[in-house]
Amino acid sequence: MVAEPVLATLGALRSTYDSVTQFVRSQTDKLPDPAGLWDSSPLTYLGVADSPHAPPETVYDKVTKSVSAHKYEISCVLASGLGLGGLVYYRRQRLLSSGSGRPKRRRAPKLPNGARRDVVLVVGLPTEPMTRLLALDFEKRGFIVYVTILDDKDLRYVQLNTITDDVNYLNLSLDSDYSADLNKFRAVLNVEVVPMKGAEPHLLKLSAVVFTPNLYFPLGPIENTPASSWDKVMARLGVYTRLMNQGLLDLVRDQKCKVIAVIPSIVSCLRLSYHATESVFQNSLKDLFLTLSKELKPQGISVTQVRLGNLNLSNTRALPASKRTRISGVIEAEVRSWSLDMQALYGPQFQKTQTRLKSVGLMGSQGLRGLNHLLFDLIFASKGNPLVVYYGLGARTYENITSFLPTAVMELFS
């Protein structure tokens, strides 16, 4: 009796188990293959919708992005292009005369009868190459040129090496007092000239007094520079001051002419070691003519400094290698002329400094033709000339650098 209920219960349980097993198996067959889940599309998290695709970039967007990424490079290119274009336009405007395509002819005006009238007084040493070259160019441009003779050495040189038969000389070597010689020169300007028979007489006009530079100075340490070299430098500076207080400025005022001082600038700006005499002399001239320009400006007298950079005074073009060899030989010869003590103390550093300095000059220079044009334009400028103008490679650059860099930085160039 007991076995029948138990058997019935077991049968019911077995039937239920079979039904559940069959249901689970049927549902399992409906599930996706687990290995295929990795090949299907990525899962989408709840609450996150698919973001829309960005629209394609336009040409304008691409250009804007490229410009923004390279703005510094593009700025440099634009600045260089504008600068080059401005330089070309400026030089073209200077080259072309007003309304014509021909280069401007820089010639001193002549009188209707063809006679010359404008006079230029060149104050400098005729033994200096710059003095001779500038005087010769002034004469070719139609000026009546007078060159000063400042001492017996200049007189002997001129007697043996005349610049040209058409250049005149103002001899100031006869007396330390220049007043008498300057009065004779004034008399020449105040005497009427008859250039040819039947022509109307006229007076000469002093158009400019041009002070030419000294290019050669003793090199070496200050303690090795003889007193005679310093005396010559101070004496040359005294020539300028004596001319100014013994009648030259009075003559300039009467003739209403221009005063132009050509002064080398690089060594004096950097105040290089072993160039003490040149630095002292050139900087003294800068201060002298700057002060003079301020004093004469209220009187309507123009005083201008032409500060020079690297110039090429030679017509030959030697190769850089041959130039370096020649420079090295000159430096070694200078050191050998010193005493043994000076050679031991300063020789190696002097050779190193001078070789580095002279190598800078090999990088480039400007010719004398542009300087001749600049001087002519200053003489005939209708408006007042500036106090300072620059010519030559590096003239303005070195002065600007030394004006704001501290002395500690400038020691790197010494």
Secondary structure, 3 states (H helix, E strand, C coil): CCHHHHHHHHHHHHHHHHHHHHHHHHHHHHCCCHHHHHHCCCCCCCCCCCCCCCCCCCHHHHHHHHHHHCHHHHHHHHHHHHHHHHHHHHHHHHHECCCCCCECCCCCCCCCCCCCCEEEEEECCCCCHHHHHHHHHHHHCCCEEEEEECCHHHHHHHHHCCCCCCCEEEECCCCCCCHHHHHHHHHHHHCCECCCCCCCCECCEEEEEEECCCCCCCCCCHHHCCHHHHHHHHHHHHHHHHHHHHHHHHHHHHHCCEEEEEEECHHHHHCCCCCHHHHHHHHHHHHHHHHHHHHHHHHCCCEEEEEECEEECCCCCCCHHHHHHHHHHHHHHHHHCCCHHHHHHHHHHHHHHHHHHHHHHCCCCEEHHHHHHHHHHHHCCCCCCCCEEEECECHHHHHHHHHHCCHHHHHHHC
